[in-house]
Amino acid sequence: MPCRYGATPDHRVRVELVEADIEIGFCLVDLVESCPADAARLLANAEEVYAEMLARLNRLQPAERGSFQPLVAELRRALDLALPPSGMNP
């Protein structure tokens, strides 16, 4: 069966893992607003997911990486906006 991501199942899995990382990252950022007591832990987890997603993206072809760039940029922006201002303690 042809695959929309490429010719091999392992390639499809790599793409789907990037998609999952992006979704998880956004979910963690959303949780920061509803669980302010856990904000630091949630943001740390989101940053880990973001770093793992970037590593996975680097294993994809440049054209494939480019298709993810808008979502990657938006996730980075969401993470940056979720961070408390410097010098402020929660």
Phi and psi restraints in degrees (value plus and minus 20) as a CYANA .aco file:
   2 PRO   PHI     -84.0   -44.0
   2 PRO   PSI     128.9   168.9
   3 CYS   PHI    -136.1   -96.1
   3 CYS   PSI     115.7   155.7
   4 ARG   PHI     -89.6   -49.6
   4 ARG   PSI     -36.0     4.0
   5 TYR   PHI    -115.2   -75.2
   5 TYR   PSI     -36.5     3.5
   6 GLY   PHI     132.6   172.6
   6 GLY   PSI    -189.7  -149.7
   7 ALA   PHI    -107.8   -67.8
   7 ALA   PSI     -41.2    -1.2
   8 THR   PHI    -137.7   -97.7
   8 THR   PSI     130.5   170.5
   9 PRO   PHI     -82.0   -42.0
   9 PRO   PSI     -56.5   -16.5
  10 ASP   PHI     -86.2   -46.2
  10 ASP   PSI     -52.5   -12.5
  11 HIS   PHI     -86.6   -46.6
  11 HIS   PSI     -63.1   -23.1
  12 ARG   PHI     -79.0   -39.0
  12 ARG   PSI     -62.6   -22.6
  13 VAL   PHI     -83.6   -43.6
  13 VAL   PSI     -61.8   -21.8
  14 ARG   PHI     -79.4   -39.4
  14 ARG   PSI     -62.9   -22.9
  15 VAL   PHI     -86.8   -46.8
  15 VAL   PSI     -63.7   -23.7
  16 GLU   PHI     -86.0   -46.0
  16 GLU   PSI     -51.8   -11.8
  17 LEU   PHI     -86.8   -46.8
  17 LEU   PSI     -58.7   -18.7
  18 VAL   PHI     -83.1   -43.1
  18 VAL   PSI     -65.5   -25.5
  19 GLU   PHI     -79.0   -39.0
  19 GLU   PSI     -62.3   -22.3
  20 ALA   PHI     -86.1   -46.1
  20 ALA   PSI     -61.7   -21.7
  21 ASP   PHI     -79.6   -39.6
  21 ASP   PSI     -61.9   -21.9
  22 ILE   PHI     -83.1   -43.1
  22 ILE   PSI     -65.8   -25.8
  23 GLU   PHI     -83.0   -43.0
  23 GLU   PSI     -63.7   -23.7
  24 ILE   PHI     -83.2   -43.2
  24 ILE   PSI     -62.5   -22.5
  25 GLY   PHI     -77.8   -37.8
  25 GLY   PSI     -66.7   -26.7
  26 PHE   PHI     -84.7   -44.7
  26 PHE   PSI     -58.4   -18.4
  27 CYS   PHI     -83.6   -43.6
  27 CYS   PSI     -62.0   -22.0
  28 LEU   PHI     -84.0   -44.0
  28 LEU   PSI     -61.0   -21.0
  29 VAL   PHI     -82.7   -42.7
  29 VAL   PSI     -62.2   -22.2
  30 ASP   PHI     -81.8   -41.8
  30 ASP   PSI     -56.9   -16.9
  31 LEU   PHI     -85.9   -45.9
  31 LEU   PSI     -47.1    -7.1
  32 VAL   PHI     -77.4   -37.4
  32 VAL   PSI     -61.7   -21.7
  33 GLU   PHI     -87.3   -47.3
  33 GLU   PSI     -56.4   -16.4
  34 SER   PHI    -109.1   -69.1
  34 SER   PSI     -33.8     6.2
  35 CYS   PHI    -153.1  -113.1
  35 CYS   PSI      47.1    87.1
  36 PRO   PHI     -80.1   -40.1
  36 PRO   PSI     -47.8    -7.8
  37 ALA   PHI     -85.1   -45.1
  37 ALA   PSI     -47.4    -7.4
  38 ASP   PHI    -123.8   -83.8
  38 ASP   PSI      -6.0    34.0
  39 ALA   PHI     -77.0   -37.0
  39 ALA   PSI     -65.2   -25.2
  40 ALA   PHI     -82.1   -42.1
  40 ALA   PSI     -64.6   -24.6
  41 ARG   PHI     -86.2   -46.2
  41 ARG   PSI     -63.9   -23.9
  42 LEU   PHI     -83.0   -43.0
  42 LEU   PSI     -61.9   -21.9
  43 LEU   PHI     -87.7   -47.7
  43 LEU   PSI     -56.9   -16.9
  44 ALA   PHI     -83.1   -43.1
  44 ALA   PSI     -62.4   -22.4
  45 ASN   PHI     -84.1   -44.1
  45 ASN   PSI     -60.7   -20.7
  46 ALA   PHI     -84.4   -44.4
  46 ALA   PSI     -58.5   -18.5
  47 GLU   PHI     -85.5   -45.5
  47 GLU   PSI     -57.5   -17.5
  48 GLU   PHI     -83.8   -43.8
  48 GLU   PSI     -64.8   -24.8
  49 VAL   PHI     -81.8   -41.8
  49 VAL   PSI     -61.4   -21.4
  50 TYR   PHI     -81.7   -41.7
  50 TYR   PSI     -65.2   -25.2
  51 ALA   PHI     -83.2   -43.2
  51 ALA   PSI     -62.3   -22.3
  52 GLU   PHI     -84.4   -44.4
  52 GLU   PSI     -58.4   -18.4
  53 MET   PHI     -83.7   -43.7
  53 MET   PSI     -62.4   -22.4
  54 LEU   PHI     -82.1   -42.1
  54 LEU   PSI     -59.9   -19.9
  55 ALA   PHI     -83.6   -43.6
  55 ALA   PSI     -61.8   -21.8
  56 ARG   PHI     -85.4   -45.4
  56 ARG   PSI     -60.8   -20.8
  57 LEU   PHI     -80.1   -40.1
  57 LEU   PSI     -57.8   -17.8
  58 ASN   PHI     -85.2   -45.2
  58 ASN   PSI     -38.0     2.0
  59 ARG   PHI    -106.9   -66.9
  59 ARG   PSI     -27.7    12.3
  60 LEU   PHI    -110.5   -70.5
  60 LEU   PSI     145.5   185.5
  61 GLN   PHI     -88.5   -48.5
  61 GLN   PSI     130.9   170.9
  62 PRO   PHI     -72.2   -32.2
  62 PRO   PSI     -61.6   -21.6
  63 ALA   PHI     -83.4   -43.4
  63 ALA   PSI     -57.9   -17.9
  64 GLU   PHI     -89.7   -49.7
  64 GLU   PSI     -60.6   -20.6
  65 ARG   PHI     -79.6   -39.6
  65 ARG   PSI     -61.4   -21.4
  66 GLY   PHI     -80.6   -40.6
  66 GLY   PSI     -54.9   -14.9
  67 SER   PHI     -88.8   -48.8
  67 SER   PSI     -40.5    -0.5
  68 PHE   PHI    -111.9   -71.9
  68 PHE   PSI     -33.0     7.0
  69 GLN   PHI     -74.3   -34.3
  69 GLN   PSI     -63.1   -23.1
  70 PRO   PHI     -80.2   -40.2
  70 PRO   PSI     -61.2   -21.2
  71 LEU   PHI     -89.9   -49.9
  71 LEU   PSI     -59.1   -19.1
  72 VAL   PHI     -82.3   -42.3
  72 VAL   PSI     -64.9   -24.9
  73 ALA   PHI     -82.9   -42.9
  73 ALA   PSI     -61.8   -21.8
  74 GLU   PHI     -86.7   -46.7
  74 GLU   PSI     -59.2   -19.2
  75 LEU   PHI     -85.1   -45.1
  75 LEU   PSI     -63.3   -23.3
  76 ARG   PHI     -78.8   -38.8
  76 ARG   PSI     -62.9   -22.9
  77 ARG   PHI     -82.8   -42.8
  77 ARG   PSI     -64.1   -24.1
  78 ALA   PHI     -82.6   -42.6
  78 ALA   PSI     -60.8   -20.8
  79 LEU   PHI     -84.0   -44.0
  79 LEU   PSI     -65.0   -25.0
  80 ASP   PHI     -83.1   -43.1
  80 ASP   PSI     -59.3   -19.3
  81 LEU   PHI     -92.3   -52.3
  81 LEU   PSI     -46.1    -6.1
  82 ALA   PHI     -99.4   -59.4
  82 ALA   PSI     -38.8     1.2
  83 LEU   PHI     -89.8   -49.8
  83 LEU   PSI     115.8   155.8
  84 PRO   PHI     -88.4   -48.4
  84 PRO   PSI     130.6   170.6
  85 PRO   PHI     -78.1   -38.1
  85 PRO   PSI     129.4   169.4
  86 SER   PHI     -79.0   -39.0
  86 SER   PSI     121.4   161.4
  87 GLY   PHI      64.9   104.9
  87 GLY   PSI     -25.9    14.1
  88 MET   PHI    -122.9   -82.9
  88 MET   PSI     113.6   153.6
  89 ASN   PHI    -119.7   -79.7
  89 ASN   PSI     121.6   161.6
